[in-house]
Each structure stands twice: as C-alpha cells, then as structure tokens.
Amino acid sequence: MSVLSSDTHPKMEALQIQFIRRMSAWKKISIVDDLNETVKTLAVSGIKQRHPEAMPEQIHRMLADLMLGAELARKVYDHAR
C-alpha cells in the first residue's frame, strides 16, 4: 500500500484505513457532515474578520460566493429576489 500522509507512520496509516473501512456508512457520513460544518464555521469566521461591518445577509451571500462560486451564487440568490 502506498503512503497517503507523509507525516504519518505507514503502520499507523494502515490502522487508520482499516478502522475507516470497518466504520458504518452512517458514521462516515456523520464525520463528513461534521467536517463540512467546521469548514463552514471557519469560512464565516474569516468573512467576519475581513468584513466586520457586514450584516448577516451579506455574510450569508459571501459564504455562498465562496462555496458555490460567484456565478452560481449570483444565479441562485439573484433569482430568489
């Protein structure tokens, strides 16, 4: 098996992969959902730091620009008005 993480010992990486393979599908989905929420929280925090005066609606739109891309966010949000 090839090494996926250069900072992880190959034996530990093999154990991690084995553990993940044995994990139930719902648990894997839950972990991915938690990671997505963490990324969203960090993105919102960054937006608020860069734009402290922004209103919640503006923050939501800037987040959409980041997550969807400006073109798709414009289509979604401008259409909703």
C-alpha distance (Angstrom), angle and dihedral (degrees) to the residues before:
residue distance angle dihedral
M1 . . .
S2 3.79 . .
V3 3.77 121.5 .
L4 3.82 113.1 -103.6
S5 3.79 98.7 -177.2
S6 3.79 118.7 42.9
D7 3.82 91.1 -160.1
T8 3.83 95.3 53.7
H9 3.78 124.6 79.6
P10 3.84 109.2 -113.6
K11 3.82 92.8 -122.4
M12 3.80 91.6 52.3
E13 3.78 90.9 46.4
A14 3.80 90.1 51.9
L15 3.81 89.4 51.9
Q16 3.81 91.0 49.4
I17 3.80 91.6 51.1
Q18 3.80 91.0 46.9
F19 3.81 90.4 50.6
I20 3.81 92.3 49.5
R21 3.81 92.1 48.4
R22 3.81 90.4 54.0
M23 3.78 92.9 48.1
S24 3.80 117.3 105.5
A25 3.79 118.4 -107.3
W26 3.82 92.7 -115.1
K27 3.82 90.4 54.4
K28 3.82 92.0 51.1
I29 3.80 90.2 49.2
S30 3.80 90.2 48.8
I31 3.81 91.3 52.3
V32 3.81 91.9 49.4
D33 3.80 90.2 48.1
D34 3.81 90.7 51.5
L35 3.81 90.7 49.3
N36 3.80 91.0 49.9
E37 3.81 90.7 51.6
T38 3.81 90.3 49.4
V39 3.81 91.5 51.7
K40 3.81 90.4 48.2
T41 3.81 91.2 49.7
L42 3.81 91.5 49.9
A43 3.81 91.2 47.4
V44 3.82 92.2 50.8
S45 3.80 89.8 47.7
G46 3.81 90.4 52.9
I47 3.80 91.7 48.2
K48 3.81 90.9 50.8
Q49 3.80 91.3 49.7
R50 3.80 92.1 51.0
H51 3.82 94.2 40.7
P52 3.83 108.4 29.9
E53 3.80 91.3 164.3
A54 3.83 94.5 54.9
M55 3.78 119.6 120.5
P56 3.83 119.2 -129.8
E57 3.83 91.7 -102.7
Q58 3.80 90.3 53.1
I59 3.79 91.7 48.4
H60 3.80 89.8 50.3
R61 3.81 90.7 51.7
M62 3.82 93.0 47.0
L63 3.79 88.5 50.7
A64 3.80 89.3 51.5
D65 3.81 89.3 51.2
L66 3.79 89.4 53.6
M67 3.78 96.4 44.5
L68 3.79 101.1 36.6
G69 3.77 102.0 25.2
A70 3.79 123.2 -109.6
E71 3.81 96.1 -85.9
L72 3.81 96.9 51.9
A73 3.82 92.6 40.5
R74 3.80 89.2 53.0
K75 3.81 91.3 50.9
V76 3.80 92.5 48.3
Y77 3.79 99.6 42.0
D78 3.79 100.5 34.3
H79 3.81 89.6 49.8
A80 3.82 90.9 52.6
R81 3.81 93.2 59.2
